[in-house]
Amino acid sequence: MKKPNICMLTNLFPPVFGGAEIYASELSKTLAKDGNKVMVLTRRVHNTESHENMNHMKI
């Protein structure tokens, strides 16, 4: 069976740390480890890349 494409939408994501940011990060990592294609859409924080790949996820 083909694994789904997953898009996580969150206001903030690490390097900003809080409860929701950590939860979204850990859930995204787990889904990616299971072989799903995961893309995280979030706001850009000052001095960060506009696009990056981390732990088999597009951010």
N, C-alpha and C positions, 0 to 999 in steps of 0.2 A: 504494500500500500504506500502511496506517495505521501511524504510528510508535508504538512501545510506550511504556507508562508505566513509569518506572524508579524504584525506591526504593533509595537508597543508605543503608546502615546502618553508622554508624561511631561509635566511642566518643567521639572528639573531632573537632572541625572548626574551621577558622579562625573566631575570632581566635587560637586555640591553634595553635602551629606546631611541627610535627615532620615526620618523613618520611611517615608514614601519613596525616596530616592534609593535607599538601600534595598527595599523590597522590590522595586522595579528592576534594579540591577541584578539581584540574585535570581529573580524569576526569569529574566531574559537569558542569563547565563545557563540556567538549568534547561530551558527550552532549546537553546542552541546546542548544548551537549547531547541532547536526545536526537539530534539530527534535523531539527527544524531550521528553516531559514528565518532569521530574526532581524528585523530592522527596528531601531529605536528612533522615534521622532521627538525632539525636545528643543527647548530654547538654547541658543548659543550663549555661553557664558564668556565674559571678557577674557581675552588671552587664551582661547582654546581654538582648536581646528574646527572648520565648518563641517567637515566630514572626517570620519575615522573608522577604522576597523579594530574591534577589540573583542577578544574571546569568541571569534567566529560570528560576530554580529556587526552590522553596519549601523553606525551612529551618526 
